[in-house]
């Protein structure tokens, strides 16, 4: 370990031994005082960073070391509470409800619609080109049957029949799947 500017050097082996002896007791102690396991691990890291700044800890008894580590851990836990009090914590559920008051925009609904659209695209891909074109002109571009007939060089009645048969075929396809 290379010493950082302003920090005393601490023997790697001594620090590792100190960590091995006290990590579980400290983590258990910290875990009782903070909200999450992640917070507890962060506090534990801060405690051992404080050890690096306190080089005389190696010269005291094991009991005094543990007492000092617990005192530092307690103070770091208090810091976590202070930070949490300053930061407003909002549950994910309440945020989701506020964001998606319109049920149609909720992530679950968007995912379901996406799956439905993918299934529809797959069914449309199996249709003949003329049926795909008629559906696209009618529903994607919003054209009337008379305009579609002009574009496809068909009679208006033929376009109505083509659209009717295509929609009935798609309806039957979906009913078979259910």
C-alpha positions in Angstrom: 0.0 0.0 0.0 1.4 3.4 -0.9 0.8 6.1 1.6 -1.5 9.0 0.4 -0.6 12.5 1.1 -1.7 13.5 4.6 -2.5 9.9 5.7 -0.2 8.0 8.0 1.1 4.7 6.8 -0.6 1.6 8.2 0.9 -1.9 7.9 -1.2 -3.9 5.4 -1.0 -7.1 7.4 -2.0 -5.4 10.6 -4.9 -3.7 8.9 -6.0 -7.0 7.3 -5.8 -8.7 10.7 -7.8 -5.9 12.4 -10.4 -6.2 9.6 -10.6 -10.0 10.0 -11.0 -9.9 13.7 -13.7 -7.3 13.8 -15.5 -7.1 10.5 -18.5 -9.4 11.4 -19.1 -7.8 14.8 -18.9 -4.3 13.3 -21.1 -5.2 10.4 -23.7 -6.7 12.7 -23.5 -3.7 15.0 -23.9 -1.2 12.1 -26.6 -3.2 10.4 -28.8 -2.7 13.5 -28.4 1.1 13.2 -28.9 1.8 9.4 -31.6 1.3 6.9 -30.1 -1.1 4.3 -27.3 -3.5 3.9 -25.7 -1.2 1.3 -25.7 1.6 3.9 -24.1 -0.7 6.4 -21.3 -1.7 4.0 -20.7 2.0 3.2 -20.4 2.8 6.9 -18.1 -0.2 7.4 -15.8 1.2 4.7 -15.9 4.6 6.3 -14.9 3.1 9.6 -11.8 1.4 8.1 -10.9 4.5 6.3 -10.9 6.2 9.7 -8.5 3.4 10.9 -6.1 4.5 8.2 -6.1 8.0 9.6 -5.6 6.8 13.2 -2.2 5.1 13.3 -2.0 4.7 17.1 -4.9 2.1 17.0 -2.3 -0.7 16.5 -0.8 0.1 19.9 -3.9 -0.6 22.1 -5.5 -3.8 23.3 -8.0 -5.8 21.2 -10.9 -4.7 23.5 -9.9 -1.0 23.2 -9.7 -1.4 19.4 -13.2 -2.9 19.2 -14.5 -0.1 21.5 -12.9 2.5 19.3 -14.2 0.9 16.1 -17.7 0.7 17.5 -17.6 4.4 18.6 -16.5 5.4 15.1 -19.2 3.1 13.6 -21.8 4.6 15.8 -20.8 8.1 14.8 -20.8 7.2 11.1 -24.4 5.7 11.6 -25.5 9.0 13.1 -24.1 10.7 10.0 -26.2 8.4 7.8 -29.3 9.4 9.8 -28.5 13.1 9.4 -28.0 12.7 5.7 -31.2 10.8 5.4 -33.1 13.5 7.3 -31.9 16.1 4.9 -32.8 14.0 1.8 -36.4 13.4 1.3 -37.0 9.7 0.6 -39.9 8.8 -1.6 -41.0 5.3 -2.3 -40.8 3.9 -5.8 -44.4 3.0 -5.8 -45.6 6.5 -5.1 -43.3 7.9 -7.8 -44.6 5.3 -10.3 -48.2 6.2 -9.4 -47.5 9.9 -9.8 -45.7 9.4 -13.1 -48.3 7.1 -14.5 -51.6 8.4 -13.3 -52.8 7.7 -16.8 -53.0 3.9 -16.7 -52.3 3.6 -20.4 -48.8 5.1 -19.9 -47.8 2.8 -17.1 -44.8 0.6 -17.9 -46.8 -2.6 -17.7 -49.4 -1.3 -20.2 -46.7 0.0 -22.5 -45.0 -3.5 -22.4 -48.3 -5.3 -23.1 -49.1 -3.0 -26.0 -45.6 -3.5 -27.4 -46.1 -7.2 -27.3 -49.5 -6.9 -29.0 -48.0 -4.7 -31.7 -45.2 -7.2 -32.3 -47.8 -10.0 -32.7 -49.9 -7.9 -35.1 -46.8 -7.1 -37.2 -46.0 -10.8 -37.4 -49.6 -11.6 -38.6 -49.5 -8.7 -41.1 -46.2 -9.9 -42.5 -47.9 -13.2 -43.5 -50.6 -11.4 -45.5 -50.3 -11.0 -49.3 -48.8 -7.6 -50.4 -52.2 -6.3 -51.7 -53.9 -6.9 -48.3 -51.0 -5.3 -46.5 -51.1 -2.3 -48.7 -54.9 -1.9 -48.3 -54.6 -2.1 -44.5 -51.8 0.3 -44.4 -53.6 2.9 -46.6 -56.8 2.5 -44.5 -55.5 2.4 -41.0 -52.0 3.9 -41.1 -52.7 6.7 -43.6 -56.4 7.1 -42.8 -57.6 7.0 -46.4 -61.2 6.2 -47.3 -62.1 3.3 -49.5 -62.6 5.5 -52.6 -59.0 6.9 -52.3 -57.6 3.5 -51.7 -59.3 2.2 -54.8 -57.7 4.9 -56.9 -54.3 4.1 -55.5 -54.6 0.3 -56.0 -56.4 0.6 -59.4 -59.4 -1.3 -58.1 -63.1 -0.6 -57.7 -64.3 0.8 -54.4 -66.4 -2.4 -53.9 -63.3 -4.6 -54.4 -61.4 -2.6 -51.8 -64.2 -2.9 -49.3 -64.4 -6.6 -49.9 -60.5 -6.9 -49.6 -60.5 -5.0 -46.3 -63.5 -7.0 -44.9 -61.9 -10.3 -45.8 -58.5 -9.3 -44.5 -59.9 -8.1 -41.1 -62.1 -11.2 -40.8 -59.0 -13.3 -41.5 -57.0 -11.5 -38.8 -59.9 -11.7 -36.3 -60.1 -15.5 -36.9 -56.3 -15.8 -36.5 -56.5 -14.1 -33.1 -59.4 -16.2 -32.0 -57.5 -19.4 -32.8 -54.6 -18.2 -30.6 -56.9 -17.6 -27.6 
